[in-house]
């Protein structure tokens, strides 16, 4: 079960750039076993993985800033997730650069 809430401010001008800040809050409820392990083979190499979270309930939050100048844009985002288990926390980030033509 997933629920997310995005809150964005109106874009505002900073010189010739437009800036849009966004905050996202979320909640995830894992209905099955949150501890999942899987394995497989890719091109002859054995691969195994374990789920990153050990929690049924995970809270998420992120902060994003989008900058746009004519057809050029940059998006930076930071994420954090926390559950009720000691190994159920995570931090991440993303940077995107693009040009619309």
Secondary structure as the mmCIF struct_conf table of DSSP 4:
data_model
#
loop_
_struct_conf.conf_type_id
_struct_conf.id
_struct_conf.beg_label_comp_id
_struct_conf.beg_label_asym_id
_struct_conf.beg_label_seq_id
_struct_conf.end_label_comp_id
_struct_conf.end_label_asym_id
_struct_conf.end_label_seq_id
STRN STRN1 UNK A 2 UNK A 8
HELX_LH_PP_P HELX_LH_PP_P1 UNK A 9 UNK A 11
STRN STRN2 UNK A 12 UNK A 14
TURN_TY1_P TURN_TY1_P1 UNK A 15 UNK A 16
STRN STRN3 UNK A 17 UNK A 29
BEND BEND1 UNK A 32 UNK A 32
BEND BEND2 UNK A 34 UNK A 34
STRN STRN4 UNK A 37 UNK A 42
TURN_TY1_P TURN_TY1_P2 UNK A 43 UNK A 44
STRN STRN5 UNK A 45 UNK A 50
BEND BEND3 UNK A 52 UNK A 52
BEND BEND4 UNK A 56 UNK A 56
STRN STRN6 UNK A 57 UNK A 69
TURN_TY1_P TURN_TY1_P3 UNK A 70 UNK A 71
STRN STRN7 UNK A 72 UNK A 83
BEND BEND5 UNK A 84 UNK A 85
TURN_TY1_P TURN_TY1_P4 UNK A 86 UNK A 87
STRN STRN8 UNK A 89 UNK A 99
#
